[in-house]
Amino acid sequence: MARPGINFEQVAHAADTLVGRGEKPTIAAVRDEIGTGSPNTIHRHLQQWRAAQAPAERKTAKLPDELASALAQEIERQASAARADAEADALDARQTADELAATGESLESEADELREQIEQVTAERDEAVRDCSEARKLVAEFREHVKQLEQQRDEARQELAEARNRITTLTEQRDEERSARLDAQRETKAADSGRIDAERAQAVAMAKLEAAQQQADERAQALQYEQQARKADAEGHKQALAEQRDEWKERLATAEEQRENAQKQAQEANNAKTKAEVRVEALAARLEASEREQPSKQ
């Protein structure tokens, strides 16, 4: 904010004060007395003050010779005083000029300092502009980095959701594999039970076959004793025995086929059990790998 200028009254009061103390009212003295003010402004007001101090013109009047002589002497004295004052004013003017020159040099020095300050402030401003531009660039980079981090966060959340879905799927597959394994175990037990039943049926069939064979032998022997008495009936009994033997052989073949089927089912059940165990182990390995992978992604 610019400082307010000084006025004529301030300069005149300061000059009167200096004269009252017996000091010359120079520019520097007036400025020191006021405490502020531009040397050019003080010089202009001080010249106005000095012009006001000149004696007023007097009207000339016709005087006697004695008075005229005395007046001439007084005029000469006044002229001498005026010349002295003029010389003093000239000296004062030279002193004022010197002061103005010194002030001008001081002002030029201050101007140089101000120019240097302006250059420094300009440089600081340019540096601040560069810093501001760099800061804006850093802010833009930071925002871009934040955007990338948010994208990575969203991708991580998506991967986590997918991992959870995979875990859910693997858990369901594990449950299905466990159910399949239990079914395979049940089928294996059923196959074992069928095999045992087939073996039992085979044993029963063999026992029946042996009993039938024994009965057939007994009947054959009895028929031999009654061959002549029941010759006609022997052929019929022989036919019936053959048919009964064929029936028992057919039953034995059926029992053997059932036993083989039971063994085949048992083998298939064992194979299914082995496959189910392999699938369960693979599922457990995948589930374990997924569980290890999930914390690392989090």
Contacts in CASP RR format, 6 or more apart in sequence:
PFRMAT RR
TARGET T0000
AUTHOR 0000-0000-0000
METHOD contacts of the structure
MODEL  1
MARPGINFEQVAHAADTLVGRGEKPTIAAVRDEIGTGSPNTIHRHLQQWR
AAQAPAERKTAKLPDELASALAQEIERQASAARADAEADALDARQTADEL
AATGESLESEADELREQIEQVTAERDEAVRDCSEARKLVAEFREHVKQLE
QQRDEARQELAEARNRITTLTEQRDEERSARLDAQRETKAADSGRIDAER
AQAVAMAKLEAAQQQADERAQALQYEQQARKADAEGHKQALAEQRDEWKE
RLATAEEQRENAQKQAQEANNAKTKAEVRVEALAARLEASEREQPSKQ
3 36 0 8 1.000
3 37 0 8 1.000
5 37 0 8 1.000
5 38 0 8 1.000
5 41 0 8 1.000
6 34 0 8 1.000
6 36 0 8 1.000
6 37 0 8 1.000
6 38 0 8 1.000
6 41 0 8 1.000
6 42 0 8 1.000
6 45 0 8 1.000
7 45 0 8 1.000
8 45 0 8 1.000
8 48 0 8 1.000
8 49 0 8 1.000
10 34 0 8 1.000
10 45 0 8 1.000
11 30 0 8 1.000
11 34 0 8 1.000
11 41 0 8 1.000
11 42 0 8 1.000
11 45 0 8 1.000
11 46 0 8 1.000
11 49 0 8 1.000
12 45 0 8 1.000
12 49 0 8 1.000
12 52 0 8 1.000
14 25 0 8 1.000
14 29 0 8 1.000
14 30 0 8 1.000
14 33 0 8 1.000
14 34 0 8 1.000
15 25 0 8 1.000
15 30 0 8 1.000
15 46 0 8 1.000
15 49 0 8 1.000
17 33 0 8 1.000
18 24 0 8 1.000
18 25 0 8 1.000
18 29 0 8 1.000
18 30 0 8 1.000
18 33 0 8 1.000
19 25 0 8 1.000
23 29 0 8 1.000
24 92 0 8 1.000
25 46 0 8 1.000
25 49 0 8 1.000
26 92 0 8 1.000
26 95 0 8 1.000
26 96 0 8 1.000
26 99 0 8 1.000
27 39 0 8 1.000
27 42 0 8 1.000
27 43 0 8 1.000
27 46 0 8 1.000
27 96 0 8 1.000
27 99 0 8 1.000
27 100 0 8 1.000
27 103 0 8 1.000
28 99 0 8 1.000
30 42 0 8 1.000
30 46 0 8 1.000
31 37 0 8 1.000
31 39 0 8 1.000
31 42 0 8 1.000
34 42 0 8 1.000
39 99 0 8 1.000
39 100 0 8 1.000
39 103 0 8 1.000
39 104 0 8 1.000
40 100 0 8 1.000
43 96 0 8 1.000
43 100 0 8 1.000
50 89 0 8 1.000
63 71 0 8 1.000
156 297 0 8 1.000
156 298 0 8 1.000
159 297 0 8 1.000
160 294 0 8 1.000
160 297 0 8 1.000
160 298 0 8 1.000
163 290 0 8 1.000
163 293 0 8 1.000
163 294 0 8 1.000
163 297 0 8 1.000
164 294 0 8 1.000
166 290 0 8 1.000
167 287 0 8 1.000
167 290 0 8 1.000
167 291 0 8 1.000
167 294 0 8 1.000
170 283 0 8 1.000
170 286 0 8 1.000
170 287 0 8 1.000
170 290 0 8 1.000
171 287 0 8 1.000
173 283 0 8 1.000
174 280 0 8 1.000
174 283 0 8 1.000
174 284 0 8 1.000
174 287 0 8 1.000
177 276 0 8 1.000
177 279 0 8 1.000
177 280 0 8 1.000
177 283 0 8 1.000
178 280 0 8 1.000
180 276 0 8 1.000
180 279 0 8 1.000
181 273 0 8 1.000
181 276 0 8 1.000
181 277 0 8 1.000
181 280 0 8 1.000
184 269 0 8 1.000
184 272 0 8 1.000
184 273 0 8 1.000
184 276 0 8 1.000
185 273 0 8 1.000
187 269 0 8 1.000
187 272 0 8 1.000
187 273 0 8 1.000
188 266 0 8 1.000
188 269 0 8 1.000
188 270 0 8 1.000
188 272 0 8 1.000
188 273 0 8 1.000
190 269 0 8 1.000
191 262 0 8 1.000
191 265 0 8 1.000
191 266 0 8 1.000
191 268 0 8 1.000
191 269 0 8 1.000
191 270 0 8 1.000
192 266 0 8 1.000
192 269 0 8 1.000
194 262 0 8 1.000
194 265 0 8 1.000
194 266 0 8 1.000
195 259 0 8 1.000
195 262 0 8 1.000
195 263 0 8 1.000
195 265 0 8 1.000
195 266 0 8 1.000
197 262 0 8 1.000
198 255 0 8 1.000
198 258 0 8 1.000
198 259 0 8 1.000
198 261 0 8 1.000
198 262 0 8 1.000
198 263 0 8 1.000
199 259 0 8 1.000
199 262 0 8 1.000
201 255 0 8 1.000
201 258 0 8 1.000
201 259 0 8 1.000
202 255 0 8 1.000
202 256 0 8 1.000
202 258 0 8 1.000
202 259 0 8 1.000
204 255 0 8 1.000
205 248 0 8 1.000
205 251 0 8 1.000
205 252 0 8 1.000
205 255 0 8 1.000
206 252 0 8 1.000
208 248 0 8 1.000
208 251 0 8 1.000
209 248 0 8 1.000
209 249 0 8 1.000
209 251 0 8 1.000
209 252 0 8 1.000
212 244 0 8 1.000
212 245 0 8 1.000
212 248 0 8 1.000
213 245 0 8 1.000
216 241 0 8 1.000
216 244 0 8 1.000
216 245 0 8 1.000
219 237 0 8 1.000
219 241 0 8 1.000
220 241 0 8 1.000
223 230 0 8 1.000
223 234 0 8 1.000
223 237 0 8 1.000
223 238 0 8 1.000
226 234 0 8 1.000
227 234 0 8 1.000
230 237 0 8 1.000
END
